[in-house]
Amino acid sequence: MITEIEYALMAGGAYISTRGPKNQFPIPPNWIQENAKVGTGGFEAVSYFNGGTNEVVISFAGTFPSDVSEGKMRRKMGSRRKMEKENGVRLGILHKDVD
């Protein structure tokens, strides 16, 4: 079962474009980074897989406070459908335990 430390490392790993190589978060032991995506409008995501437990984690980067506080979020990111199309992903929340 995944630990809080592993979640924290993977959460930090989603910030791809804002961290230099020396400041990247390490990948937790027994996990493989499957995919990293830096898209338009500030979208960043990383997926991880643990073959021993058959768990998958998808970590998304947050936004810059000035983007939110100044009301620029919608203009920068556009609609959800536009982001999905431009970044080749489907956004949403999905959780499924794998037996």
N, CA, C and O atoms as a DFTB+ gen file, in Angstrom:
396 C
 N C O
     1  1       0.848      -1.186       0.000
     2  2       0.000       0.000       0.000
     3  2       0.893       1.249       0.000
     4  3       1.933       1.287       0.657
     5  1       0.474       2.230      -0.727
     6  2       1.251       3.459      -0.876
     7  2       1.317       4.237       0.446
     8  3       0.362       4.258       1.223
     9  1       2.459       4.866       0.672
    10  2       2.653       5.631       1.903
    11  2       2.485       7.130       1.642
    12  3       2.485       7.570       0.492
    13  1       2.343       7.903       2.711
    14  2       2.221       9.353       2.578
    15  2       3.499       9.953       1.998
    16  3       3.438      10.905       1.220
    17  1       4.645       9.408       2.367
    18  2       5.923       9.905       1.830
    19  2       5.975       9.683       0.319
    20  3       6.407      10.567      -0.421
    21  1       5.539       8.515      -0.142
    22  2       5.518       8.253      -1.588
    23  2       4.589       9.228      -2.299
    24  3       4.935       9.769      -3.349
    25  1       3.402       9.451      -1.723
    26  2       2.480      10.437      -2.306
    27  2       3.143      11.814      -2.381
    28  3       3.033      12.505      -3.394
    29  1       3.828      12.208      -1.312
    30  2       4.464      13.524      -1.278
    31  2       5.546      13.652      -2.348
    32  3       5.637      14.681      -3.018
    33  1       6.373      12.602      -2.514
    34  2       7.416      12.639      -3.538
    35  2       6.812      12.730      -4.936
    36  3       7.313      13.463      -5.788
    37  1       5.741      11.988      -5.165
    38  2       5.100      12.018      -6.487
    39  2       4.405      13.350      -6.734
    40  3       4.387      13.839      -7.864
    41  1       3.834      13.941      -5.689
    42  2       3.206      15.261      -5.835
    43  2       4.256      16.294      -6.233
    44  3       4.027      17.109      -7.126
    45  1       5.396      16.255      -5.574
    46  2       6.480      17.171      -5.914
    47  2       7.040      16.917      -7.301
    48  3       7.517      17.840      -7.960
    49  1       6.985      15.669      -7.745
    50  2       7.495      15.311      -9.066
    51  2       6.697      15.877     -10.218
    52  3       7.175      15.895     -11.353
    53  1       5.481      16.342      -9.947
    54  2       4.651      16.895     -11.022
    55  2       5.114      18.278     -11.470
    56  3       4.740      18.737     -12.549
    57  1       5.920      18.941     -10.652
    58  2       6.380      20.285     -10.993
    59  2       7.635      20.162     -11.854
    60  3       8.755      20.311     -11.365
    61  1       7.434      19.892     -13.123
    62  2       8.505      19.576     -14.057
    63  2       9.211      20.837     -14.560
    64  3      10.437      20.931     -14.506
    65  1       8.439      21.794     -15.044
    66  2       9.039      22.953     -15.704
    67  2       9.555      24.004     -14.725
    68  3      10.284      24.911     -15.125
    69  1       9.189      23.896     -13.452
    70  2       9.588      24.925     -12.485
    71  2      10.779      24.504     -11.631
    72  3      11.197      25.256     -10.750
    73  1      11.326      23.330     -11.870
    74  2      12.466      22.849     -11.079
    75  2      13.590      22.400     -12.004
    76  3      13.362      21.682     -12.978
    77  1      14.790      22.830     -11.689
    78  2      15.952      22.365     -12.427
    79  2      16.266      20.924     -12.053
    80  3      15.723      20.410     -11.075
    81  1      17.136      20.264     -12.816
    82  2      17.459      18.859     -12.558
    83  2      17.912      18.577     -11.118
    84  3      17.569      17.533     -10.563
    85  1      18.666      19.481     -10.516
    86  2      19.138      19.269      -9.146
    87  2      18.014      19.353      -8.123
    88  3      18.146      18.835      -7.014
    89  1      16.921      19.993      -8.479
    90  2      15.806      20.174      -7.549
    91  2      14.615      19.278      -7.846
    92  3      13.560      19.429      -7.230
    93  1      14.766      18.351      -8.776
    94  2      13.678      17.407      -9.059
    95  2      13.499      16.453      -7.881
    96  3      14.474      16.074      -7.233
    97  1      12.280      16.073      -7.610
    98  2      12.007      15.126      -6.536
    99  2      12.396      13.716      -6.995
   100  3      12.198      13.376      -8.161
   101  1      12.943      12.897      -6.102
   102  2      13.299      11.533      -6.490
   103  2      12.055      10.667      -6.664
   104  3      11.018      10.918      -6.050
   105  1      12.172       9.666      -7.493
   106  2      11.086       8.699      -7.679
   107  2      11.175       7.704      -6.528
   108  3      12.252       7.172      -6.256
   109  1      10.054       7.444      -5.845
   110  2      10.097       6.514      -4.716
   111  2      10.553       5.113      -5.152
   112  3      10.318       4.702      -6.289
   113  1      11.210       4.382      -4.230
   114  2      11.631       3.008      -4.548
   115  2      10.436       2.156      -4.973
   116  3       9.330       2.327      -4.462
   117  1      10.667       1.249      -5.899
   118  2       9.658       0.314      -6.431
   119  2       8.631       0.966      -7.343
   120  3       7.679       0.308      -7.762
   121  1       8.803       2.234      -7.658
   122  2       7.893       2.941      -8.555
   123  2       8.630       3.293      -9.844
   124  3       9.837       3.536      -9.833
   125  1       7.902       3.319     -10.939
   126  2       8.442       3.686     -12.247
   127  2       7.675       4.911     -12.732
   128  3       6.445       4.934     -12.706
   129  1       8.412       5.926     -13.172
   130  2       7.746       7.082     -13.780
   131  2       7.394       6.688     -15.201
   132  3       8.276       6.452     -16.026
   133  1       6.107       6.620     -15.481
   134  2       5.621       6.160     -16.774
   135  2       5.580       7.270     -17.818
   136  3       5.950       7.061     -18.973
   137  1       5.131       8.440     -17.407
   138  2       4.893       9.497     -18.381
   139  2       4.968      10.850     -17.680
   140  3       4.499      10.999     -16.552
   141  1       5.548      11.814     -18.343
   142  2       5.570      13.185     -17.835
   143  2       5.078      14.097     -18.948
   144  3       5.488      13.961     -20.101
   145  1       4.204      15.018     -18.600
   146  2       3.588      15.873     -19.604
   147  2       3.639      17.326     -19.165
   148  3       3.148      17.669     -18.089
   149  1       4.221      18.169     -19.976
   150  2       4.174      19.617     -19.774
   151  2       3.398      20.164     -20.951
   152  3       3.869      20.124     -22.088
   153  1       2.212      20.674     -20.681
   154  2       1.355      21.147     -21.762
   155  2       1.172      22.648     -21.737
   156  3       1.944      23.379     -21.116
   157  1       0.154      23.084     -22.411
   158  2      -0.140      24.513     -22.496
   159  2      -0.922      24.966     -21.274
   160  3      -1.534      24.153     -20.582
   161  1      -0.899      26.251     -21.016
   162  2      -1.707      26.810     -19.944
   163  2      -1.275      26.409     -18.553
   164  3      -2.072      26.503     -17.619
   165  1      -0.043      25.964     -18.381
   166  2       0.432      25.584     -17.057
   167  2       0.155      24.151     -16.675
   168  3       0.470      23.742     -15.558
   169  1      -0.430      23.373     -17.577
   170  2      -0.739      21.977     -17.262
   171  2       0.535      21.151     -17.179
   172  3       1.349      21.169     -18.101
   173  1       0.713      20.424     -16.072
   174  2       1.822      19.498     -15.899
   175  2       1.309      18.273     -15.149
   176  3       0.536      18.399     -14.200
   177  1       1.739      17.098     -15.575
   178  2       1.321      15.872     -14.904
   179  2       2.376      14.788     -15.095
   180  3       3.113      14.775     -16.081
   181  1       2.427      13.886     -14.131
   182  2       3.338      12.745     -14.180
   183  2       2.559      11.525     -13.707
   184  3       1.782      11.612     -12.757
   185  1       2.764      10.393     -14.365
   186  2       2.149       9.159     -13.895
   187  2       3.228       8.195     -13.410
   188  3       4.331       8.142     -13.953
   189  1       2.879       7.441     -12.379
   190  2       3.784       6.477     -11.765
   191  2       3.092       5.126     -11.673
   192  3       1.870       5.048     -11.549
   193  1       3.892       4.055     -11.736
   194  2       3.355       2.698     -11.646
   195  2       4.223       1.860     -10.721
   196  3       5.450       1.908     -10.794
   197  1       3.577       1.093      -9.851
   198  2       4.263       0.154      -8.974
   199  2       3.834      -1.252      -9.394
   200  3       2.706      -1.665      -9.126
   201  1       4.731      -1.985     -10.048
   202  2       4.413      -3.322     -10.537
   203  2       4.184      -4.337      -9.440
   204  3       3.444      -5.301      -9.636
   205  1       4.809      -4.138      -8.276
   206  2       4.638      -5.065      -7.164
   207  2       3.260      -5.014      -6.544
   208  3       2.725      -6.036      -6.114
   209  1       2.683      -3.823      -6.498
   210  2       1.358      -3.652      -5.886
   211  2       0.271      -3.368      -6.917
   212  3      -0.914      -3.326      -6.588
   213  1       0.686      -3.175      -8.161
   214  2      -0.238      -2.869      -9.265
   215  2      -0.977      -1.548      -9.043
   216  3      -2.133      -1.405      -9.441
   217  1      -0.304      -0.580      -8.404
   218  2      -0.896       0.729      -8.148
   219  2      -0.424       1.727      -9.201
   220  3       0.699       1.643      -9.699
   221  1      -1.300       2.669      -9.527
   222  2      -0.991       3.757     -10.448
   223  2      -1.321       5.069      -9.748
   224  3      -2.367       5.197      -9.111
   225  1      -0.425       6.041      -9.870
   226  2      -0.664       7.375      -9.322
   227  2      -0.436       8.383     -10.439
   228  3       0.565       8.314     -11.152
   229  1      -1.364       9.315     -10.589
   230  2      -1.208      10.415     -11.541
   231  2      -1.152      11.695     -10.722
   232  3      -2.085      12.017      -9.987
   233  1      -0.058      12.413     -10.857
   234  2       0.172      13.618     -10.077
   235  2       0.107      14.842     -10.988
   236  3       0.763      14.888     -12.028
   237  1      -0.695      15.834     -10.583
   238  2      -0.859      17.070     -11.338
   239  2      -0.213      18.219     -10.585
   240  3      -0.288      18.282      -9.358
   241  1       0.415      19.119     -11.309
   242  2       0.985      20.321     -10.702
   243  2      -0.120      21.322     -10.418
   244  3      -1.162      21.320     -11.073
   245  1       0.119      22.179      -9.433
   246  2      -0.836      23.227      -9.099
   247  2      -0.641      24.444      -9.982
   248  3      -0.012      24.373     -11.038
   249  1      -1.186      25.551      -9.535
   250  2      -1.082      26.795     -10.290
   251  2      -0.292      27.817      -9.498
   252  3      -0.079      27.650      -8.298
   253  1       0.137      28.858     -10.156
   254  2       0.813      29.944      -9.479
   255  2      -0.232      30.825      -8.804
   256  3      -1.252      31.132      -9.421
   257  1      -0.010      31.248      -7.542
   258  2      -1.008      32.065      -6.839
   259  2      -1.444      33.307      -7.610
   260  3      -2.614      33.683      -7.550
   261  1      -0.533      33.950      -8.328
   262  2      -0.924      35.158      -9.065
   263  2      -1.913      34.831     -10.177
   264  3      -2.745      35.667     -10.530
   265  1      -1.832      33.628     -10.730
   266  2      -2.770      33.230     -11.773
   267  2      -4.191      33.157     -11.218
   268  3      -5.148      33.554     -11.883
   269  1      -4.318      32.650     -10.001
   270  2      -5.634      32.481      -9.396
   271  2      -6.136      33.804      -8.836
   272  3      -7.274      34.198      -9.092
   273  1      -5.293      34.488      -8.076
   274  2      -5.746      35.694      -7.394
   275  2      -6.098      36.810      -8.368
   276  3      -6.946      37.645      -8.055
   277  1      -5.490      36.846      -9.503
   278  2      -5.786      37.897     -10.459
   279  2      -6.866      37.497     -11.457
   280  3      -7.157      38.239     -12.395
   281  1      -7.459      36.322     -11.253
   282  2      -8.548      35.888     -12.117
   283  2      -8.104      35.519     -13.525
   284  3      -8.914      35.558     -14.452
   285  1      -6.849      35.165     -13.705
   286  2      -6.333      34.851     -15.033
   287  2      -6.484      33.372     -15.393
   288  3      -6.218      32.976     -16.527
   289  1      -6.908      32.565     -14.433
   290  2      -6.921      31.117     -14.637
   291  2      -7.682      30.706     -15.896
   292  3      -7.142      29.981     -16.731
   293  1      -8.889      31.144     -16.038
   294  2      -9.716      30.725     -17.183
   295  2      -9.103      31.199     -18.499
   296  3      -9.085      30.452     -19.477
   297  1      -8.604      32.425     -18.530
   298  2      -8.010      32.932     -19.765
   299  2      -6.745      32.162     -20.132
   300  3      -6.516      31.875     -21.308
   301  1      -5.923      31.824     -19.140
   302  2      -4.670      31.122     -19.424
   303  2      -4.908      29.671     -19.837
   304  3      -4.268      29.158     -20.755
   305  1      -5.831      29.027     -19.145
   306  2      -6.020      27.601     -19.363
   307  2      -7.060      27.290     -20.428
   308  3      -6.960      26.273     -21.115
   309  1      -8.039      28.139     -20.568
   310  2      -9.113      27.844     -21.499
   311  2     -10.066      26.829     -20.896
   312  3     -10.028      26.567     -19.694
   313  1     -10.898      26.273     -21.711
   314  2     -11.877      25.312     -21.214
   315  2     -11.215      23.963     -20.938
   316  3     -10.125      23.675     -21.434
   317  1     -11.888      23.155     -20.148
   318  2     -11.378      21.808     -19.847
   319  2     -11.239      20.995     -21.137
   320  3     -10.242      20.299     -21.327
   321  1     -12.214      21.082     -22.004
   322  2     -12.152      20.328     -23.269
   323  2     -10.954      20.761     -24.117
   324  3     -10.289      19.927     -24.732
   325  1     -10.684      22.071     -24.145
   326  2      -9.541      22.576     -24.904
   327  2      -8.242      22.022     -24.319
   328  3      -7.361      21.590     -25.062
   329  1      -8.122      22.033     -22.984
   330  2      -6.916      21.495     -22.344
   331  2      -6.752      20.012     -22.633
   332  3      -5.646      19.546     -22.905
   333  1      -7.856      19.268     -22.574
   334  2      -7.787      17.831     -22.839
   335  2      -7.311      17.575     -24.271
   336  3      -6.476      16.703     -24.509
   337  1      -7.843      18.336     -25.206
   338  2      -7.469      18.167     -26.603
   339  2      -6.007      18.541     -26.837
   340  3      -5.275      17.790     -27.482
   341  1      -5.575      19.689     -26.321
   342  2      -4.206      20.163     -26.540
   343  2      -3.162      19.288     -25.867
   344  3      -2.046      19.153     -26.368
   345  1      -3.519      18.692     -24.732
   346  2      -2.549      17.933     -23.956
   347  2      -2.698      16.423     -24.116
   348  3      -1.908      15.661     -23.558
   349  1      -3.685      15.993     -24.861
   350  2      -3.860      14.571     -25.122
   351  2      -4.215      13.760     -23.889
   352  3      -3.821      12.600     -23.773
   353  1      -4.963      14.368     -22.958
   354  2      -5.363      13.662     -21.744
   355  2      -6.838      13.889     -21.473
   356  3      -7.455      14.790     -22.043
   357  1      -7.384      13.085     -20.621
   358  2      -8.756      13.269     -20.150
   359  2      -8.669      13.633     -18.681
   360  3      -8.144      12.858     -17.881
   361  1      -9.179      14.809     -18.314
   362  2      -9.115      15.283     -16.941
   363  2     -10.331      14.808     -16.163
   364  3     -11.442      14.768     -16.691
   365  1     -10.120      14.464     -14.954
   366  2     -11.199      14.016     -14.085
   367  2     -10.619      13.248     -12.927
   368  3      -9.402      13.101     -12.815
   369  1     -11.476      12.761     -12.074
   370  2     -11.037      12.004     -10.910
   371  2     -11.503      10.570     -11.085
   372  3     -12.676      10.298     -11.341
   373  1     -10.557       9.670     -10.940
   374  2     -10.862       8.255     -11.078
   375  2     -10.047       7.498     -10.043
   376  3      -8.829       7.662      -9.963
   377  1     -10.702       6.687      -9.270
   378  2      -9.987       5.850      -8.313
   379  2     -10.589       4.466      -8.394
   380  3     -11.800       4.293      -8.262
   381  1      -9.743       3.488      -8.611
   382  2     -10.193       2.116      -8.694
   383  2      -9.158       1.232      -8.048
   384  3      -7.987       1.256      -8.426
   385  1      -9.587       0.442      -7.063
   386  2      -8.678      -0.519      -6.460
   387  2      -8.516      -1.693      -7.408
   388  3      -9.490      -2.175      -7.986
   389  1      -7.293      -2.147      -7.565
   390  2      -7.010      -3.279      -8.434
   391  2      -6.710      -4.482      -7.558
   392  3      -5.817      -4.435      -6.712
   393  1      -7.449      -5.549      -7.760
   394  2      -7.218      -6.772      -6.974
   395  2      -6.104      -7.608      -7.543
   396  3      -5.787      -8.665      -6.999
